[in-house]
């Protein structure tokens, strides 16, 4: 492993640690509450916004990665950053790793929810931390907190690698 790989690995570990620090935050009202509003404000959003993407912004920035302040989940999954789509790793791209982003569609054309990948593994499921989601493995359009959940890989519409390329056009 060269020093670049070592730095990327340390960064990925910091991102996972920051994501895990947010686990347990809960809403008090719809997309509201002191801790939820703190995340939204820190990330650059407006109070009351859906906050899954704002959670990702906070996790990445707190870990030291200067990323855009995207309030919409789909903005993370452009051609330069998407490494895996609809069950297939894209040619010439690395496989999913901790610190990558998982995008979900709920049957819609565009990605509408994003979570932080913690463990990809070799089985049918992966582990993720998500804001504005539900616990107990429930994949919800509108959740009420930050939870760690197992996700079926077949439910993941896309994976984005922001760690190796934090720049967006």
C-alpha positions in Angstrom: 0.0 0.0 0.0 1.5 3.4 -0.9 1.2 6.5 1.1 -1.8 7.8 -0.9 -3.7 4.6 -0.2 -2.8 4.9 3.5 -4.1 8.5 3.6 -7.3 7.5 1.9 -7.8 4.6 4.3 -7.3 7.0 7.3 -9.7 9.5 5.8 -12.3 6.7 5.2 -11.9 5.7 8.9 -12.4 9.3 10.0 -15.6 9.5 7.9 -17.0 6.4 9.4 -16.1 7.6 12.9 -17.9 10.9 12.2 -21.0 9.1 10.8 -21.1 6.9 13.9 -21.0 10.0 16.2 -24.3 11.2 14.8 -26.1 7.9 15.5 -28.9 8.4 18.0 -29.9 11.9 16.9 -33.7 12.1 16.6 -36.2 14.5 15.2 -38.7 16.4 17.4 -41.3 17.3 14.9 -41.0 16.9 11.1 -37.3 17.5 10.0 -36.9 19.5 13.2 -35.3 19.3 16.7 -32.2 20.9 18.2 -29.7 18.2 16.9 -31.3 17.9 13.5 -31.4 21.7 13.1 -27.7 21.9 14.1 -26.8 19.4 11.3 -28.9 21.3 8.7 -27.4 24.7 9.7 -23.8 23.4 9.9 -24.2 21.9 6.4 -25.7 25.0 4.9 -29.3 24.1 4.6 -32.6 25.6 5.8 -34.4 24.5 8.9 -37.1 22.1 8.0 -35.2 20.7 4.9 -35.1 17.0 4.3 -31.8 16.3 5.9 -30.2 13.0 4.7 -27.9 14.8 2.3 -27.1 17.5 4.9 -26.0 14.7 7.2 -23.6 13.4 4.6 -22.1 16.9 4.2 -21.5 17.2 7.9 -19.9 13.7 8.1 -17.6 14.4 5.2 -16.6 17.9 6.3 -16.0 17.0 9.9 -13.7 14.3 8.7 -11.7 16.9 6.8 -13.0 16.5 3.3 -14.0 19.7 1.6 -17.1 18.8 -0.3 -20.0 20.8 -1.8 -23.0 21.6 0.4 -25.5 19.5 -1.5 -29.0 19.5 -0.1 -30.3 17.0 -2.6 -29.3 13.3 -2.5 -29.1 12.9 -6.2 -26.4 15.6 -6.6 -23.7 13.2 -5.1 -24.2 10.6 -7.9 -22.8 12.2 -11.1 -20.8 10.4 -13.8 -17.4 11.3 -12.2 -18.2 9.9 -8.8 -20.6 6.9 -9.4 -18.7 3.6 -9.1 -21.6 1.2 -8.9 -25.1 1.4 -10.4 -28.1 -1.0 -10.2 -26.2 -4.0 -9.0 -23.1 -3.6 -11.2 -19.7 -2.2 -10.5 -18.8 0.3 -13.3 -15.8 -0.7 -15.5 -12.5 0.7 -14.3 -13.9 1.9 -11.0 -13.0 0.7 -7.6 -15.5 -1.3 -5.6 -17.6 0.2 -2.8 -15.6 1.0 0.4 -16.4 2.5 3.8 -17.0 6.2 3.5 -18.7 5.9 0.0 -22.2 7.0 -0.4 -25.3 4.8 -1.1 -28.1 6.2 -3.1 -31.7 5.0 -3.0 -34.6 5.7 -5.3 -37.8 4.1 -3.8 -38.9 3.3 -7.4 -38.4 6.9 -8.6 -36.3 7.9 -11.6 -33.9 9.9 -9.5 -32.0 9.2 -6.3 -33.9 10.7 -3.4 -32.1 9.4 -0.3 -28.4 9.1 0.6 -26.5 7.2 3.4 -22.9 6.6 4.4 -21.5 3.2 3.7 -19.9 1.6 6.7 -19.4 -2.1 5.6 -19.9 -3.5 2.0 -18.9 -7.1 2.6 -19.4 -10.1 0.3 -23.0 -11.0 1.2 -26.3 -9.6 0.0 -26.4 -6.8 2.6 -24.2 -3.8 3.5 -24.2 -1.6 6.6 -24.8 2.1 6.5 -25.4 5.2 8.7 -28.3 7.4 7.4 -29.8 10.6 8.6 -33.5 11.3 8.2 -34.2 7.5 8.1 -35.8 4.9 10.3 -34.3 2.2 12.5 -34.6 -1.5 12.4 -33.6 -1.8 8.8 -36.6 0.1 7.6 -35.8 2.0 4.4 -38.1 5.0 4.7 -38.6 8.0 2.5 -39.0 10.2 5.6 -37.4 8.9 8.8 -37.0 10.4 12.2 -33.4 10.0 13.1 -29.8 8.9 12.4 -29.6 5.1 12.5 -27.1 2.3 11.6 -28.9 -0.2 9.4 -28.3 -3.2 7.2 -29.4 -2.5 3.6 -29.9 -5.1 0.9 -27.5 -4.3 -1.9 -30.3 -4.9 -4.4 -32.0 -1.9 -3.0 -29.0 0.4 -3.6 -29.5 2.3 -6.8 -25.9 3.7 -6.9 -22.7 4.1 -4.9 -20.5 7.2 -5.2 -16.9 7.5 -4.3 -16.3 11.0 -3.0 -13.1 10.2 -0.9 -10.9 9.7 -3.9 -12.3 12.7 -5.8 -14.0 15.3 -3.6 -14.3 17.8 -6.4 -17.6 18.4 -8.2 -18.2 20.5 -11.3 
